[in-house]
Amino acid sequence: MNLSKNLFRFALLVVLFLSQLPSHAEDGYRLWQRYDLLQNKDLLKQYRKSLGEVVVQGTSPTLTVVKDELEMGLSGLLGSKVTVSDQASKKGGLVVGTPTTSPLIKDLGLDQRLKDIGQEGFLLLSQKHKGNAYTVIAANSEKGVLYGTFHLLRLLQTQQSLEALNVTSSPKTKLRILNHWDNLDRTVERGYAGFSIWDWHKLPDYIDQRYLDYARANASIGINGTVLTNVNANSLVLTPEYLAKVKALADAFRPYGIKVYLTARFSSPIEIGKLKTADPLDPAVRAWWKSKVDEIYTYIPDFGGFTVKANSEGQPGPQNYKRSHADGANMLAEVLAPKGGIVMWRAFVYDNNVPDDRHKQAYTEFKPLDGTFQGNVLVQVKNGAIDFQPREPFHPLFGAMPKTPLMMEFQITQEYLGQGTHLAYLAPMFKETLAADTYAKGKGSTAGKIVDGSLDNHPISGMAGVSNIGNDRNWTSHPFGQANWYAFGRLAWDHELTSEGIAEEWIKMTFSNAPSQVAPIKQMMMGSREAVVNYMTPMGLHHLMGWSHHYGPGPWIKDKPRADWTSVYYHRADEKGIGFDRTKTGSNALSQYAPEVQAMWGNPATCPEEVLLWFHHVAWDAKTKSGRTLWDELCYRYSGGVDSVRAMQKTWNSLAGQVDKERYEQVKQYLDIQEKDARWWRDACLLYFQTFSKRPIPQELEKPQGTLEEYMKIEPKFAPGI
Amino acid sequence: MNLSKNLFRFALLVVLFLSQLPSHAEDGYRLWQRYDLLQNKDLLKQYRKSLGEVVVQGTSPTLTVVKDELEMGLSGLLGSKVTVSDQASKKGGLVVGTPTTSPLIKDLGLDQRLKDIGQEGFLLLSQKHKGNAYTVIAANSEKGVLYGTFHLLRLLQTQQSLEALNVTSSPKTKLRILNHWDNLDRTVERGYAGFSIWDWHKLPDYIDQRYLDYARANASIGINGTVLTNVNANSLVLTPEYLAKVKALADAFRPYGIKVYLTARFSSPIEIGKLKTADPLDPAVRAWWKSKVDEIYTYIPDFGGFTVKANSEGQPGPQNYKRSHADGANMLAEVLAPKGGIVMWRAFVYDNNVPDDRHKQAYTEFKPLDGTFQGNVLVQVKNGAIDFQPREPFHPLFGAMPKTPLMMEFQITQEYLGQGTHLAYLAPMFKETLAADTYAKGKGSTAGKIVDGSLDNHPISGMAGVSNIGNDRNWTSHPFGQANWYAFGRLAWDHELTSEGIAEEWIKMTFSNAPSQVAPIKQMMMGSREAVVNYMTPMGLHHLMGWSHHYGPGPWIKDKPRADWTSVYYHRADEKGIGFDRTKTGSNALSQYAPEVQAMWGNPATCPEEVLLWFHHVAWDAKTKSGRTLWDELCYRYSGGVDSVRAMQKTWNSLAGQVDKERYEQVKQYLDIQEKDARWWRDACLLYFQTFSKRPIPQELEKPQGTLEEYMKIEPKFAPGI
């Protein structure tokens, strides 16, 4: 016994040593699915005992994925080769399956509990059966089994006990979807992590390992759909040549429970169908779409459906033919319905004419259409009314269309939050909207309950995240960008999870379970988004970024083709003060919200300072809650943003030697960039606003380093993501 | 002892097992620098003994790289942590350094031997000293030490004995340079492995680990320079904003002995200098370049110089001002000379007017300029006279400009050899040119001797390779593309190395030392380029590819803006026969070669069939060496190309279970694509040429699957690399 213990210890040492060798550097490719040997010996012992034997009965593609993942994950985490078998030979162990595919599961008598968890849910239980102790992953579908498998692996990765397991988990939201704004030439609109991972040229013949690892990562957080193409769509993707490529991806993703969706360019009947019109009420157009959809399903029998951006930012749509969004959406929905497909029709629209307040337009156009959409249409609404700003009040459509399933659209890619180089953990931002109370049916009518369908009892529900994934080695450019992908998936599964809890899981899986790493990294993450808000757009300011590339400050942007593409349109700074009056005395966008919300936000005294300048034009000398004037408070917030980044730098530096060298250096360099950029934002914005406020920056704060003229001249070339 | 032996065996097993774990998949990122535990126990024992202690004295950046590489490499290969020290504590071991930085090396009495190896050479010796056995890496410079270090690691990786080492190695060619045709927007002209690894947007603040690994890989094969930007240049790279970025890369590469070069757009004085002209004899223009070069050296004190593509394919150049290439090159050379910089002036030029034969133009323009270039100008000549075709006879300029250092330009990226998906090992192609006899100074005047400067006694010499590197995980798309990068570097160091030897080294480092893998993989590689020639452009045919994207066949291409951008211009197929008459009865391009070469190639009877149709228009029914008519022989060659690919497939399939799963699947998929593409080429070309030959494809050969019309309709969209 002693010998084998020694051997084991020695082997452990070797393994530990090898895991440190830089020949396998931590390049971030493995995301949160790092299955390295666990360091906690007591838990290892427990895990080895509970998982002594692993039985998965069945041979379907999804069950094969389950087996492979268990073998890879458990072998790595437990440090000894784990082989999954299809028959229980010993007594006890891990048993995985559905009652249909696995006699062992069937035998456990879980029918009643399985009834309540739906088609995607799973049970993860410690269960005695005929005197033996089992760990059980059971579900009604193989997809549920897959999700349960990843949950178990997560428990191990985060070093949680497997004793007395009693987990019941079902997704709150049915469609949990990534939106890739990926173009067919592999550029990615608002992509900051390299280029598109879809290598269209090599498809359908070449299936990159990356596609499978993408699917694994998504399945591990419950994502069950992916829209492959940019909402600014190219109809070419609907031609046979490209459908063969789409099919290859769909085939690769299917075992992982991920459905493929495409963006449908509304004018496709003209562009690739040789019709003269795309009028949704034209019989030839309708016939073309029917035939096109039929064709798609010959390639992809479980094709998910379409995402459509219509009549927005120059995209064609039904309004080109004086038809409504509902006319357009329903035309597609009608042909998709018999196939089980859906339409996700985006509410991010605005007129070619500049409205009095862009904030109001989606509501104005869509609310009257409530109740007119087919059953398989979801209206996809951005979290806020403008465009993914670091902070926006929730979109007024949430709560305004009870008869229509509203899908949430979050932006995971950090278009306005530092792009590929700033650390900004977005779960708190996502949660802010999901937890926001619309008062649609009285107190407690949160956006989350609207999105998950529970408030209005919709059979379908969905959440979309605009992907931050690119072909960078680590997928997301900034290593902490991975956390936003992770958090999106986890919140789409259950929007009541906490930001802290998600961060903690992610840190443990991605970096380490060591409290000396978890605590400081969590602290950095939790404050990071507010830091960005402060150094970019504090107190409800918004849309102050540079022209087109959206990288860096541009509060001076004016005189562009559309007023609502400028910064001055939004901040409205003048000699008296700053902010967009959206109350009755202004655009009255506030009227689009429930009376309770109006009451809170409409009064500067009760309006949270976080959104004050979103709704009010406030005098420079107005007193704020700190006792400072608005101008001084703005100066303090901008400076505070920079200070927060410096605090993050300090925290990260304290992790030197703890975090692996490659990622340590990477994050360190990015934090240096973030600190520089934060100063750039602070100085450029304050110097610019000072031309209106005519007030000094408080003596005690750091002074701007450059002049306004210098900042206005900065023009990044070849910025990514355009 | 028994216990420790058991322990060791057990540890080995664990290590072996872990090295198989897919959590560290073989994604190809490590290239040939895989430092995994060696499997040969006897050698391991010998290595551990010889390298028991490792001493590197000195602390410079390059010696730090040497230490890090030795620690990483030896720890991985030997399976136990190796720490480099700066003092010899035990007796014997590995000693590394220069006599200047290392008293230990100085003490070994190598002065005489070091005298002969120059500034970049190294000695690798087994040497007794004061009764102790040493393995010695010694050189005159730290760069030499670096190269010796990589050589030692290569010996270990290829499992060669370290006993009685007596290696003396110096590079034959002085400038060993990669040319990146990378644009500032990260697209890569003729790049098929993703996008540019230069992330200009994040520079200078973010130094990607990839830059360092790029430098390590290049240093390991002796590459000592890199031209960062496309020859179709953007003058923006010469502005201060971008020079700061270039400096950051130069700083990162310097410890690895790699100098940075840029492409200079000839019209930069107009575009970024606000001058009205770029006339090289205009004093203001000359002053502008002087000041620009001075500025560059303030950023990069060891800046290498410029590569220039002028008056070619629409690029501006001295001829725009009725000046000669020498006027242009010398203007730049003059301001670079005091700084130690050089000019690499490309000979790939052609008039805006279509010449009688594009083959002749570079010679026509450049030969008269021989002797007029400044001493720090190299004229960079492509291996052949047209454009990187699968096979070209050597460029007539080799041997024609004895007073000018001619630099070889090879294309590593497979623009015309299957791009990112075909297996084509290019060392045999490179060697074919390097070994070609120009007869410039009688028999034995090989292109290699001209390029390395030995034939004409030039103090500078150079070889450039157009890079196939992109931001794909494995750098080169096809795993075997790595072999071409490797082979280029090795041949730039020593063009007398054999293709087989280089292949063998590369296979052992990249895949395995197991003979059961080395032999079949080598067999595949050695035949691969000839296979491509056969299924694309056999018997001297050339320039038959599709329009613009150059992917797939397009022998029917005609009626384009320039005749010499079409295929019909080159193959000249008609009812009588096929081929470009370049003898006296035709364009007489042959007259540009030495009489001995003319005699051989000018007579169809003595002209090797490999280049027959390059020089002769041959009748369809002419007899070939096989006894078949030309038409039948063409059919046989095209078919043989397809058969060769099928043989590669078979060989590769036999390696299932031996090669790691990820790369096995990857290559397998690529071979499937190659087989499909080979058929596409064969069928499209034969059907097209058949419209002239009016002869049947021999009965015994596979028939085309599609019709010519179908093949002519194929139009790849968004093909990469344009």
Interface residues (C-beta under 8 A of the other chain):
Chain A: L3 N6 L7 F10 A11 V14 V15 F17 L18 L21 P22 S23 H24 A25 D27 Y29 R30 R34 Y35 D36 M72 S75 G76 G79 K81 L184 D185 R186 G194 F195 W200 H201 K202 D205 Y206 I207 Q209 R210 L236 E241 G420 T421 N471 D472 R473 E662 E665 Q666 Q669 Y670 D672 I673 K676 P716 K717 F718 A719 P720
Chain B: L3 N6 L7 F10 A11 V14 V15 F17 L18 L21 P22 S23 H24 A25 D27 Y29 R30 R34 Y35 D36 M72 S75 G76 G79 S80 K81 L184 D185 R186 G194 F195 W200 H201 K202 D205 Y206 I207 Q209 R210 L236 E241 G420 T421 N471 D472 R473 E662 E665 Q666 Q669 Y670 D672 I673 K676 P716 K717 F718 A719 P720
